[in-house]
Amino acid sequence: MGETQLIELLVNGGAQGCFAAFLLWQFFYQQKRLDARDKRSETREDSLRERYEKDQTALRARYDEVIRIYQDKEEKTRESIVTEISKLDIQMDQVEKKVDDLSSRLFSLSEAVQELKLREIARSQMSGNGIAPPPQI
């Protein structure tokens, strides 16, 4: 159907033709408005989505930084504890060696005291029997 036939139909159609033309015009006009509104809505939605994604990325970056800080702190604490335990282990070994040394010295002193007691007993028995004790040096 050509343009001239459409105009002729509208002119010859009278009031009904004009109303049909109005309805046709209103349909196309409303369709254009809806398309424009959909386009604006999609643009806003895209903008909101981009802003949301940026916010999510920033939030994840902040949380990753906080987690990294805590992990670093935990690692430093762990290293510090390991170092302290190593130092304590070395100190315990030194104390153990000193205790062993003191124990052996105490045993030597105990033997010396025992020997001195035996000598004293022997001297007292010799002096009681009339045997002269050996000279002390």
C-alpha positions as CSV (number, residue, x, y, z in Angstrom):
1,M,0.0,0.0,0.0
2,G,1.5,3.2,-1.1
3,E,1.5,6.6,0.6
4,T,-1.1,8.1,-1.7
5,Q,-3.5,5.2,-1.1
6,L,-3.1,5.7,2.7
7,I,-3.8,9.4,2.4
8,E,-6.8,8.7,0.2
9,L,-8.1,6.1,2.7
10,L,-7.8,8.6,5.6
11,V,-9.5,11.4,3.7
12,N,-12.4,9.1,2.4
13,G,-12.7,7.3,5.7
14,G,-14.3,10.2,7.5
15,A,-14.3,10.3,11.3
16,Q,-13.6,6.6,11.6
17,G,-10.5,7.0,9.4
18,C,-9.3,9.9,11.4
19,F,-9.8,8.1,14.6
20,A,-7.9,5.0,13.2
21,A,-5.1,7.4,12.1
22,F,-5.0,8.9,15.6
23,L,-4.8,5.5,17.2
24,L,-2.0,4.5,14.8
25,W,-0.1,7.7,15.5
26,Q,-0.6,7.3,19.3
27,F,0.6,3.7,19.1
28,F,3.8,4.6,17.3
29,Y,4.4,7.7,19.6
30,Q,3.9,5.5,22.8
31,Q,6.1,2.8,21.3
32,K,8.9,5.4,20.8
33,R,8.5,6.7,24.3
34,L,8.6,3.2,25.7
35,D,11.7,2.5,23.7
36,A,13.4,5.7,25.0
37,R,12.4,4.8,28.6
38,D,13.8,1.2,28.2
39,K,17.0,2.7,26.8
40,R,17.3,5.1,29.8
41,S,16.4,2.3,32.2
42,E,19.1,0.0,30.7
43,T,21.6,2.8,30.8
44,R,20.8,3.4,34.5
45,E,21.0,-0.3,35.2
46,D,24.3,-0.6,33.5
47,S,25.6,2.4,35.5
48,L,24.4,0.9,38.8
49,R,25.9,-2.5,37.9
50,E,29.2,-0.9,37.1
51,R,29.1,1.1,40.4
52,Y,28.2,-2.0,42.3
53,E,31.1,-4.0,40.7
54,K,33.5,-1.1,41.5
55,D,32.2,-1.1,45.1
56,Q,32.6,-4.9,45.3
57,T,36.1,-4.7,44.0
58,A,37.0,-2.0,46.4
59,L,35.5,-3.9,49.3
60,R,37.3,-7.1,48.3
61,A,40.5,-5.2,48.1
62,R,40.0,-3.7,51.6
63,Y,39.2,-7.1,53.1
64,D,42.1,-8.7,51.2
65,E,44.4,-6.0,52.7
66,V,43.0,-6.6,56.2
67,I,43.4,-10.4,55.9
68,R,47.0,-9.9,54.6
69,I,47.8,-7.7,57.6
70,Y,46.4,-10.3,60.0
71,Q,48.3,-13.1,58.2
72,D,51.5,-11.1,58.4
73,K,50.9,-10.4,62.0
74,E,50.2,-14.1,62.7
75,E,53.3,-15.2,60.8
76,K,55.5,-12.7,62.8
77,T,54.0,-13.9,66.0
78,R,54.6,-17.5,65.0
79,E,58.2,-16.8,64.1
80,S,58.7,-14.9,67.4
81,I,57.3,-17.9,69.4
82,V,59.5,-20.3,67.5
83,T,62.5,-18.1,68.3
84,E,61.6,-17.9,72.0
85,I,61.1,-21.7,72.2
86,S,64.5,-22.2,70.6
87,K,66.1,-19.9,73.1
88,L,64.3,-21.6,76.0
89,D,65.5,-25.0,74.6
90,I,69.1,-23.8,74.5
91,Q,68.8,-22.4,78.1
92,M,67.2,-25.6,79.3
93,D,70.2,-27.6,77.8
94,Q,72.6,-25.2,79.6
95,V,70.8,-25.6,82.9
96,E,70.7,-29.4,82.4
97,K,74.5,-29.4,81.8
98,K,75.1,-27.2,84.9
99,V,72.9,-29.5,87.0
100,D,74.8,-32.6,85.8
101,D,78.1,-30.8,86.6
102,L,76.8,-29.8,90.0
103,S,75.6,-33.3,90.6
104,S,79.0,-34.8,89.7
105,R,80.8,-32.3,91.9
106,L,78.4,-33.0,94.8
107,F,79.0,-36.7,94.3
108,S,82.8,-36.0,94.4
109,L,82.4,-33.9,97.5
110,S,80.3,-36.6,99.1
111,E,83.0,-39.2,98.4
112,A,85.6,-36.8,99.8
113,V,83.5,-36.3,103.0
114,Q,83.0,-40.0,103.3
115,E,86.7,-40.6,102.9
116,L,87.5,-37.9,105.5
117,K,85.0,-39.5,107.9
118,L,86.6,-42.9,107.4
119,R,90.0,-41.4,108.1
120,E,88.7,-39.7,111.2
121,I,87.2,-43.0,112.4
122,A,90.5,-44.7,111.6
123,R,92.4,-42.1,113.5
124,S,90.2,-42.3,116.5
125,Q,90.6,-46.1,116.6
126,M,94.3,-45.8,116.2
127,S,94.6,-43.3,119.0
128,G,92.4,-45.5,121.1
129,N,94.7,-48.6,120.5
130,G,97.9,-46.7,121.3
131,I,99.0,-46.6,117.7
132,A,100.2,-43.2,116.7
133,P,98.4,-41.5,113.9
134,P,100.3,-40.8,110.8
135,P,101.7,-37.2,110.5
136,Q,99.4,-34.7,108.8
137,I,100.8,-32.9,105.9
